[in-house]
Amino acid sequence: MYLLIFLQVITVNLFSKHNIQEFTIEKPNEKIIVVNKKIFKNKYFKLPKDSKITVNHTSLSSPKVIKYFEGVVKVKKSSDRFLIFQELELNDYLFAVILAELNREVPIEALKAFYLVVKNYTLMSLQRHKSIKADFCDIAHCQLYNGNTTPQAPKTGVFFEEDLALLLNKKIYYKNKLAFTPYSSSCGKYTCSSKDIWSREYEYLKGRTLNTNLAPWVYKLKKTDLKEILGIDLINKFTLKKGCVYSIGENSKTKSIIISGENFRRKINQELGWNKIKSNVFTIKKYKNYYLIKGSGFGHNVGFCIKEAIILAEQGYNYIDILNYFFEGIEVK
């Protein structure tokens, strides 16, 4: 068990999933040290107190800087990169995730709702990377985390203190059990049932039609890529359930395959890039050399939808109303 509890303080263990080849260490009253594999002699290193590590990496879309500060920070050298681990208290982590996902100017009721969603999701998803003794990574595979030293990520109590003070000890429950609260950046026109996407049913995670149709997208999937990735020549049909792709049938002269919509999305994205098929709400149209895939939303489409929640708050919904819009029959207590 890697969730540490001491005097009622919950901590979360993170590791950076980026391909880190170099980083800088800033020690109190000392010069900045640039570290790469040539000068990193130890296999394992614990950051001195009151120091910080800055990591530079380049994503597919733009350069980015991730900073690690305070708490317990450790560095491990693997065969092909550095692994950086950080331990944070729960609310430090929650606030950093919220600030990575949201713009500061969001309506307060949307902020309240999202804070509780992130808290529940965190507590229900610990040890996602237990094989390396970590709870979460720092990318969208788990939850987006951009570090805790930038101006956008102050220490606990500096930001949100007044707005969220009444929610610090509250959580989301369904029939007196802690609710699992997955979320997406946007769900477009529909949310999807957990059973249809992950084959696991939660009564409060049912698909529904939304009052929005945000984040439209289009992707051309080459038939040659389809053949190489999935080993099939033709998509002959796809099945929708309440607007979400439930299954996709592919066949050739020699075989027929049925794959779930989520597995199709993941397999294609894993090979071609995670921004190709952006959600589980899409249609497929066949052309001579490619398939035109049109959809809306960004993410798995199950549960809470950030952009749609902001719209609801702007329309006058309070945070309880917003949560019940996405999770049927839940309680906050």
Buried (B, 14 or more C-beta within 10 A) or exposed (E): EBEEEEEEEBBBBBBBBBEBBBBBBBBEEEEEEEBEEEEBEEEEBEBEEEBBBBBBBEEEEEEEEBBBBBBBBBBBBEEEBBBBBBBBBBBBBBBBBBBBBBEEEBBBBBBBBBBBBBBBBBBBBBBEBEEEEBBBBBBBEBBBBBBBBBEBBBBBEEBBEEEBEEBBEBBBBBEEEEBBBBBBBBBBBBBBBBBBBBEEEBEBBBBBEBEBBBBEBEBEBEBEBBBEBBEBBBBEEBBBBBBBBBBBBBBEEEEEEEBBBBEBBBBBBEEBEBEBBBBBBBEBEEEEEBBEBEBBBBBBBBBBBBBBBBBBBEEEBEBBBBBBBBBEEBBBE
